[in-house]
Amino acid sequence: MKDRVAMEAAFQQVGRQFGFSEVEASYYPFKEFKTTWQRIGSEVSFKVTDYLQGAGNDIFQDFAGCLFTRIQRQRREVYTPKVRDFLRSEEFVRMNQEKYLRRSRNLTFSPFGNVYDLEILLNSLRRKGLVENGEGTFLSWTDKPNRFRMGYCSVLMKVVAISSALDRADLPDYVAEYVLYHEMLHLKMGTDSLRSYHDSEFKREERRYPRWREAESWLKKVAQDSVA
Ligand SMILES: [Zn+2]
């Protein structure tokens, strides 16, 4: 409760600097890291992502500054270095990963599939020198075998999910490993909201995977449901 009061006070203080007379802010349990607001004239009311709970006053202030900049100047928010560092910190993940997982659907919450073990695949990527990061990443298969979205990740929460459509004995292990590599690349390349997800640098990195061509063609077959 104290935390909420501190957060709202920070929003009010920053809001005044931006010329807002009335500012309300409360936490809201969005699944993703997201904040919404309603503005009427110089009054604004925020629903702030509750993943910021416990972040501390300087983060509240910087974060509010980003949002007010966006509201007033009608441009995308760019996080300050302080907010960015906080969002990338181990502390942030420690505070929020579990909460995020409780809100996640369609996960088995385990790296052990029927056929493949994601931890083993990750270690194999490390041995190949393709993954150096990834400490504390939560790995899971999806519950349902999605054929069109083979992998998913939350860069902020360090969660990676691989479609259980790839957890089958008639697919070689490098297909799931390649998708895992793709998601780990997202985690490595970070959270800059201004870059596009699959830009040329990303593609270049992705193709360091030795069997990317074969893996891609297997993925097409899985999507067309024409495996085996
Ligand atoms: Zn991707």
Residues whose N, C-alpha, C, O or C-beta is under 5 A from the ligand:
A	BS01	ZN	none
